[in-house]
Amino acid sequence: MSDSTLKSRQVVLARYIHGHPSPEDFRTETIDIPAPGDGQLRVRTLYASVDPGALARLGGEASYVPPMALGDVMASAVVGEVVDSRHEQFSPGDLVVGSWGWCEVAVVGPKGLRKVEPGPEPLSAELGVFGIPGLTSYFSILELGKPRAGETVLVSSAAGAVGSVAGQIAKLQGARVVGIAGGPAKCAWVRELGFDEVLDYRAEKDLTAAIQRTCPEGVGVYLDNVGGAMLDAALLNMALRGRVVLSGLITEYGVPPEQRHGLKHTPRFITHRLRMEGFVVFDYADRFREARAALSRWVSEGKVKYREHVAEGLESAPSAFAGVFRGENLGRMLVRVGSPSRTPRAPS
Ligand SMILES: NC(=O)c1ccc[n+]([C@@H]2O[C@H](COP(=O)([O-])OP(=O)(O)OC[C@H]3O[C@@H](n4cnc5c(N)ncnc54)[C@H](OP(=O)(O)O)[C@@H]3O)[C@@H](O)[C@H]2O)c1
C-alpha cells in the first residue's frame, strides 16, 4: 500500500430494489484509495447527484444503461476537485465533473471528465441547471416538444430539476405553461417561476378534470416526468396534433409491468393525431456545449431560475434518494460531500 493511500467512504448497493427505495437498500463502507496510476487522476467529491432515474438500474434489470450489481458504488454525476494527477491535462485543484458515484475519493481516467471553469453560479449548478437535468429540459422542449407561441405546454413534476427549467424554457418560446406539482409550497414556487397556472395534483380528486380546467384549449405539448395515471389523464386533454414527450416515469421505476397503471386513453392518439416520443438526453451529447451556453446566458439574464435541495454529507445520500420518491425535494436533489480547498465560486 502506498504512503499516499487515502481513506474513502463509499455508498454501495446492498440489495436489489423492487418498488420504492429505502436507505437500508444501501451500505456505507470505508476503503483505501491508492495513488493514481499513469494517465489517471485522484479526485475528491464535492457534490453528488441524486437521480430518480437511477432506480431503473437498481432492480437487477437493464435500463438504457446496464443494471448495477450488488456491491457497486451507487451511480451518480459528481463534481469534484483533483487531488493529484498523472495526466498532463489535469492538475491538483482543478474542478471536474464526472460520474464516479457516491464516494468521497476516487481514481478515474480522463474519459467523460469535464473541467469546470469558475463562474458566477455555485459549483453545484454543474449537476443541476447546467448538468443532466438542465440539458434534459433544453432538448425535451426545443427538440422534441417544439412548442409554438400561444400553445399550452403542460409539465409534470414542475418543481423538480427537469420540470422547473423546462417550463421556463417553454415560456421563453412564447408558450402558455401549466405545471403539475405536489403541495402548496412547490406550487407557489412554480408560480414564482412564471408558469401561467399550476395545479397541485395531491389536492385534486379528478386529475383529468383539473387538467381540463387549467388547459381549456387542450395541451399542445405534455412533458412527462411521471408516467402512470398522470400521463393517462394528460392524454385525454391533448389538443389536435399534440406531442407527448416522455422524459421520465417516476411512478413506474422499480414497478413490475403487471403492476403498472398502463395507458387507457390510446384512442386519443388517433382521434387527435397525437405523437408520443421518449428520449435519452445523451443522444444530444454533441450539442451539450451549445445547450450549456444557452442555459448559462438565460440564468445570467434572470430568465431561468433554479433551486437546489442539498442534503449534507455522503451518509445522507440513501435517504435523499428515498426522499425524491416521496417528493421531498424542491428543485435539484444533491448531496454535499466535501468542500473545495479554495473558494472557486461565489455562494448562491
Ligand atoms: N430522458 C432522459 O434523458 C432523462 C434525463 C434526466 C432525468 N430524466 C427523468 O426526468 C424526471 C425528473 O427528474 P428530476 O431529476 O428532475 O427529478 P425531480 O423532478 O427533481 O424529482 C422527482 C419528483 O417527482 C415527483 N414525484 C415523485 N413521485 C411521484 C408520483 N407518484 N406522482 C407524481 N409525481 C411524483 C416528486 O415531486 P412532487 O412532490 O411534485 O410529486 C419528486 O420531487 C425523472 O423521471 C428522471 O428519470 C430523464
PDBQT file of the ligand as one rigid body, heavy atoms in Angstrom, charges set to zero:
ROOT
HETATM    1  N1  LIG A 401     -34.843  11.031 -20.547  1.00  0.00    +0.000 N 
HETATM    2  C1  LIG A 401     -33.713  11.475 -20.020  1.00  0.00    +0.000 C 
HETATM    3  O1  LIG A 401     -32.666  11.506 -20.661  1.00  0.00    +0.000 OA
HETATM    4  C2  LIG A 401     -33.737  11.970 -18.595  1.00  0.00    +0.000 A 
HETATM    5  C3  LIG A 401     -32.610  12.606 -18.042  1.00  0.00    +0.000 A 
HETATM    6  C4  LIG A 401     -32.692  13.056 -16.725  1.00  0.00    +0.000 A 
HETATM    7  C5  LIG A 401     -33.853  12.848 -15.981  1.00  0.00    +0.000 A 
HETATM    8  N2  LIG A 401     -34.906  12.201 -16.561  1.00  0.00    +0.000 N 
HETATM    9  C6  LIG A 401     -36.146  11.955 -15.828  1.00  0.00    +0.000 C 
HETATM   10  O2  LIG A 401     -36.752  13.191 -15.544  1.00  0.00    +0.000 OA
HETATM   11  C7  LIG A 401     -37.603  13.036 -14.416  1.00  0.00    +0.000 C 
HETATM   12  C8  LIG A 401     -37.338  14.172 -13.445  1.00  0.00    +0.000 C 
HETATM   13  O3  LIG A 401     -36.022  14.039 -12.916  1.00  0.00    +0.000 OA
HETATM   14  P1  LIG A 401     -35.506  15.095 -11.862  1.00  0.00    +0.000 P 
HETATM   15  O4  LIG A 401     -34.096  14.749 -11.568  1.00  0.00    +0.000 OA
HETATM   16  O5  LIG A 401     -35.849  16.449 -12.353  1.00  0.00    +0.000 OA
HETATM   17  O6  LIG A 401     -36.384  14.708 -10.599  1.00  0.00    +0.000 OA
HETATM   18  P2  LIG A 401     -37.299  15.720  -9.779  1.00  0.00    +0.000 P 
HETATM   19  O7  LIG A 401     -38.459  16.079 -10.639  1.00  0.00    +0.000 OA
HETATM   20  O8  LIG A 401     -36.437  16.816  -9.247  1.00  0.00    +0.000 OA
HETATM   21  O9  LIG A 401     -37.736  14.842  -8.554  1.00  0.00    +0.000 OA
HETATM   22  C9  LIG A 401     -38.703  13.865  -8.660  1.00  0.00    +0.000 C 
HETATM   23  C10 LIG A 401     -40.085  14.417  -8.325  1.00  0.00    +0.000 C 
HETATM   24  O10 LIG A 401     -41.049  13.520  -8.840  1.00  0.00    +0.000 OA
HETATM   25  C11 LIG A 401     -42.265  13.770  -8.199  1.00  0.00    +0.000 C 
HETATM   26  N3  LIG A 401     -42.941  12.523  -7.877  1.00  0.00    +0.000 N 
HETATM   27  C12 LIG A 401     -42.478  11.504  -7.136  1.00  0.00    +0.000 A 
HETATM   28  N4  LIG A 401     -43.408  10.536  -7.049  1.00  0.00    +0.000 NA
HETATM   29  C13 LIG A 401     -44.465  10.993  -7.740  1.00  0.00    +0.000 A 
HETATM   30  C14 LIG A 401     -45.759  10.437  -8.027  1.00  0.00    +0.000 A 
HETATM   31  N5  LIG A 401     -46.113   9.238  -7.562  1.00  0.00    +0.000 N 
HETATM   32  N6  LIG A 401     -46.617  11.155  -8.778  1.00  0.00    +0.000 NA
HETATM   33  C15 LIG A 401     -46.246  12.367  -9.243  1.00  0.00    +0.000 A 
HETATM   34  N7  LIG A 401     -45.044  12.942  -9.006  1.00  0.00    +0.000 NA
HETATM   35  C16 LIG A 401     -44.178  12.239  -8.274  1.00  0.00    +0.000 A 
HETATM   36  C17 LIG A 401     -41.945  14.494  -6.883  1.00  0.00    +0.000 C 
HETATM   37  O11 LIG A 401     -42.459  15.820  -6.990  1.00  0.00    +0.000 OA
HETATM   38  P3  LIG A 401     -43.942  16.177  -6.438  1.00  0.00    +0.000 P 
HETATM   39  O12 LIG A 401     -43.771  16.460  -4.972  1.00  0.00    +0.000 OA
HETATM   40  O13 LIG A 401     -44.310  17.346  -7.233  1.00  0.00    +0.000 OA
HETATM   41  O14 LIG A 401     -44.752  14.968  -6.663  1.00  0.00    +0.000 OA
HETATM   42  C18 LIG A 401     -40.421  14.491  -6.856  1.00  0.00    +0.000 C 
HETATM   43  O15 LIG A 401     -39.913  15.622  -6.201  1.00  0.00    +0.000 OA
HETATM   44  C19 LIG A 401     -37.291  11.667 -13.812  1.00  0.00    +0.000 C 
HETATM   45  O16 LIG A 401     -38.331  10.783 -14.138  1.00  0.00    +0.000 OA
HETATM   46  C20 LIG A 401     -35.984  11.297 -14.479  1.00  0.00    +0.000 C 
HETATM   47  O17 LIG A 401     -35.831   9.911 -14.590  1.00  0.00    +0.000 OA
HETATM   48  C21 LIG A 401     -34.872  11.773 -17.849  1.00  0.00    +0.000 A 
ENDROOT
TORSDOF 0
